[in-house]
């Protein structure tokens, strides 16, 4: 089950954290993976790890906030592999601060990367998926998009917008056999949460019924499922991976 043999996948924000683990998991399931991010050194390390394990990967330097870089990056993927079956919109940044004092640049930068960037990538993916009349798009949202979080108005708005985008495109593309879903991770052990102090992490664990923060692998497993043929009748859905911290 959940074989992705010979499928072609693009993972954005693949240089670390959830994106990196997702690329590894997709490869282990049989997919050929184009890994996209801004950090070429980290991408090269990931490609080497996938190749050493017998998989096939291709690094694409890309800032998803730049529409021209996105177009160029997807062109490289199509030239390399000829098609695209799976897109994982994972690239995201934070610029935290209270809404009252949030700088316009911090607001716009987060929205453009976390939401508009996913839109740019989705447009490029759909162009080829529609011709094939098949595809999987998986957007990485967040628990805070569902429950809110102080000091992250920009991030919360972007991730909530991503859920809305997921549902809209799911409806638009259903007749073409293209499914569009979102995964909403809870608090996951990644470089993004490494900045939290030990006390904050311990306090968080008391609010998580399973008693621990999640791993990037927990999220990657959900993504592999949604990318698989077995998830072919699921679209417009938000899959929570949060240890029970938020129950919709």
Phi and psi in degrees as a GROMACS rama.xvg file:
@    title "Ramachandran Plot"
@    xaxis  label "Phi"
@    yaxis  label "Psi"
@TYPE xy
59.829  34.3862  UNK-2
-79.4921  133.832  UNK-3
-117.309  30.171  UNK-4
-54.7076  125.957  UNK-5
67.372  8.85122  UNK-6
-75.5748  151.78  UNK-7
-108.871  124.918  UNK-8
-125.175  146.542  UNK-9
-117.42  130.81  UNK-10
-121.773  119.786  UNK-11
-90.5549  156.995  UNK-12
61.5827  38.5069  UNK-13
-87.4253  -0.364057  UNK-14
-74.2383  -19.467  UNK-15
-159.876  172.699  UNK-16
57.8684  -137.214  UNK-17
-60.9837  -39.9149  UNK-18
-62.2202  -43.5977  UNK-19
-64.2843  -46.0498  UNK-20
-65.9074  -33.9147  UNK-21
-65.9201  -43.7393  UNK-22
-59.2458  -43.1018  UNK-23
-63.2156  -43.2829  UNK-24
-67.3189  -41.3081  UNK-25
-62.9627  -41.2683  UNK-26
-63.8528  -43.7701  UNK-27
-62.1304  -27.1845  UNK-28
-84.2372  -2.50863  UNK-29
112.024  -3.09472  UNK-30
-78.5027  153.083  UNK-31
-92.9292  129.891  UNK-32
-120.825  126.993  UNK-33
-95.0391  118.707  UNK-34
-103.34  124.723  UNK-35
-119.943  137.841  UNK-36
-174.725  178.941  UNK-37
-87.6873  -25.3067  UNK-38
-90.9499  100.883  UNK-39
-66.1245  -34.9108  UNK-40
-63.8556  -44.7704  UNK-41
-68.1134  -35.8918  UNK-42
-63.726  -41.5653  UNK-43
-61.719  -39.6073  UNK-44
-64.2501  -40.7541  UNK-45
-66.7848  -44.4776  UNK-46
-59.7843  -40.5908  UNK-47
-64.0656  -39.703  UNK-48
-66.4588  -42.0373  UNK-49
-65.8263  -42.945  UNK-50
-64.1769  -39.9978  UNK-51
-64.0838  -27.0051  UNK-52
-88.9464  4.02259  UNK-53
95.0876  6.28055  UNK-54
-94.5371  -178.375  UNK-55
-126.913  126.921  UNK-56
-139.739  158.257  UNK-57
-142.702  126.013  UNK-58
-90.0143  135.42  UNK-59
-129.72  112.676  UNK-60
-72.3863  120.95  UNK-61
-156.125  131.111  UNK-62
-102.468  111.174  UNK-63
-65.8148  -16.2503  UNK-64
-76.3695  -9.19237  UNK-65
-107.846  108.731  UNK-66
-58.467  -37.7277  UNK-67
-69.3549  -38.2025  UNK-68
-65.0461  -37.4156  UNK-69
-63.914  -46.5892  UNK-70
-59.3105  -46.0086  UNK-71
-64.4187  -39.9518  UNK-72
-64.9785  -44.4486  UNK-73
-69.5091  -30.9277  UNK-74
-62.6781  -41.1748  UNK-75
-61.2832  -42.214  UNK-76
-61.9642  -45.3622  UNK-77
-67.3154  -35.7571  UNK-78
-66.009  -34.5984  UNK-79
-77.416  -46.8708  UNK-80
-111.528  -15.9319  UNK-81
87.1097  -16.3471  UNK-82
-163.106  178.302  UNK-83
-144.554  127.214  UNK-84
-108.272  -31.3367  UNK-85
-135.764  131.585  UNK-86
-123.575  127.042  UNK-87
-113.116  107.403  UNK-88
-85.2116  93.8375  UNK-89
-113.2  -22.7063  UNK-90
-55.4393  130.44  UNK-91
-159.272  152.951  UNK-92
-134.224  167.155  UNK-93
-126.093  147.781  UNK-94
-144.21  76.46  UNK-95
-73.659  151.924  UNK-96
168.814  154.915  UNK-97
-64.0138  141.769  UNK-98
-57.1322  -38.0472  UNK-99
-59.1008  -33.8046  UNK-100
-111.618  8.37782  UNK-101
-67.5553  129.239  UNK-102
-72.4022  145.96  UNK-103
-57.5888  -39.6393  UNK-104
-63.7676  -38.5041  UNK-105
-66.3695  -36.9106  UNK-106
-65.8581  -53.3996  UNK-107
-68.5055  -34.9214  UNK-108
-65.5497  -42.8647  UNK-109
-67.962  -44.6544  UNK-110
-62.1316  -42.6801  UNK-111
-67.0789  -40.3247  UNK-112
-74.6256  -50.8604  UNK-113
-78.63  -28.608  UNK-114
-115.065  -55.8433  UNK-115
-63.8147  -36.5596  UNK-116
-60.4486  -40.4543  UNK-117
-64.2218  -37.6061  UNK-118
-63.3047  -45.3115  UNK-119
-56.7583  -48.5129  UNK-120
-65.7951  -40.2677  UNK-121
-61.9628  -42.6575  UNK-122
-57.6851  -45.527  UNK-123
-65.7315  -40.4562  UNK-124
-66.9672  -41.0734  UNK-125
-64.2121  -31.4667  UNK-126
-57.0172  -39.0682  UNK-127
-90.5897  -35.1143  UNK-128
-64.3625  -36.5608  UNK-129
-64.5436  -37.3871  UNK-130
-65.6664  -35.9126  UNK-131
-82.019  -13.3572  UNK-132
54.6082  43.441  UNK-133
-167.883  149.447  UNK-134
165.519  163.196  UNK-135
-132.759  125.554  UNK-136
-119.812  126.99  UNK-137
-125.944  117.335  UNK-138
-100.374  134.449  UNK-139
-94.7533  104.529  UNK-140
-90.9876  -137.261  UNK-141
-169.305  152.751  UNK-142
-57.2606  -33.2426  UNK-143
-70.4662  -19.0562  UNK-144
-67.6697  -23.5214  UNK-145
-98.5352  -29.2409  UNK-146
-119.438  -7.49138  UNK-147
78.8371  164.22  UNK-148
-164.229  125.911  UNK-149
-62.8697  140.618  UNK-150
83.3869  5.23885  UNK-151
-134.872  40.1549  UNK-152
-56.4342  -40.3087  UNK-153
-67.419  -46.5713  UNK-154
-65.2002  -44.655  UNK-155
-62.1084  -44.913  UNK-156
-62.0614  -41.8454  UNK-157
-65.1116  -44.8211  UNK-158
-71.3495  -34.4938  UNK-159
-66.9903  -39.2185  UNK-160
-62.0811  -34.7688  UNK-161
-65.2051  -36.2552  UNK-162
-65.2626  -42.8772  UNK-163
-62.8809  -41.797  UNK-164
-60.5196  -41.9275  UNK-165
-55.1119  -48.6885  UNK-166
-68.7029  -39.5225  UNK-167
-64.2252  -47.489  UNK-168
-70.2056  -31.5294  UNK-169
-58.6575  -43.0552  UNK-170
-68.8633  -43.2659  UNK-171
-62.1845  -35.5058  UNK-172
-102.566  -1.5505  UNK-173
-58.2958  -37.9792  UNK-174
-69.4425  -14.9955  UNK-175
-98.9372  9.78877  UNK-176
63.5074  30.8239  UNK-177
-108.89  118.193  UNK-178
-95.3858  145.767  UNK-179
-133.869  117.283  UNK-180
-134.291  167.435  UNK-181
-125.937  149.467  UNK-182
-114.872  130.052  UNK-183
-112.884  93.6545  UNK-184
-70.2175  150.792  UNK-185
-85.0453  -141.471  UNK-186
-85.503  113.197  UNK-187
-114.618  141.975  UNK-188
-71.8488  97.836  UNK-189
-142.834  170.781  UNK-190
-56.5269  -27.4346  UNK-191
-69.1557  -31.0879  UNK-192
-99.0175  -4.7911  UNK-193
-62.6472  -23.7054  UNK-194
-72.7363  -14.6998  UNK-195
-71.859  138.904  UNK-196
-71.2551  163.777  UNK-197
-59.6818  -38.7126  UNK-198
-64.7558  -42.141  UNK-199
-61.7892  -42.6562  UNK-200
-64.2311  -41.5431  UNK-201
-65.3783  -38.7581  UNK-202
-64.1867  -39.1912  UNK-203
-61.8852  -41.4631  UNK-204
-60.9874  -30.6437  UNK-205
-70.0988  -18.1276  UNK-206
-96.543  -2.73993  UNK-207
-104.877  114.418  UNK-208
-52.6971  -35.9382  UNK-209
-76.8433  -6.18169  UNK-210
77.3979  14.4894  UNK-211
-152.274  157.67  UNK-212
-74.728  154.244  UNK-213
-79.8351  168.542  UNK-214
-108.581  158.275  UNK-215
-59.5595  -30.6879  UNK-216
-65.623  -35.5206  UNK-217
-58.4405  -42.0576  UNK-218
-72.1885  -42.3921  UNK-219
-59.5174  -36.9262  UNK-220
-63.2621  -39.186  UNK-221
-66.144  -38.2191  UNK-222
-65.8161  -43.5335  UNK-223
-58.8036  -42.5213  UNK-224
-59.946  -49.7714  UNK-225
-66.2983  -23.6814  UNK-226
-81.6054  -12.296  UNK-227
-85.9886  165.922  UNK-228
-63.8585  -29.4033  UNK-229
-65.2135  -19.5138  UNK-230
-99.165  19.8854  UNK-231
-65.0034  -16.8771  UNK-232
-106.635  18.5159  UNK-233
-115.233  121.929  UNK-234
-153.09  148.894  UNK-235
72.1188  18.6462  UNK-236
-102.115  149.919  UNK-237
-111.694  112.241  UNK-238
-93.9392  113.061  UNK-239
-80.7988  131.162  UNK-240
-127.312  80.4458  UNK-241
-138.668  12.5745  UNK-242
66.9425  15.9306  UNK-243
88.8118  7.63301  UNK-244
-65.7087  -34.3478  UNK-245
-132.127  125.341  UNK-246
-114.648  108.331  UNK-247
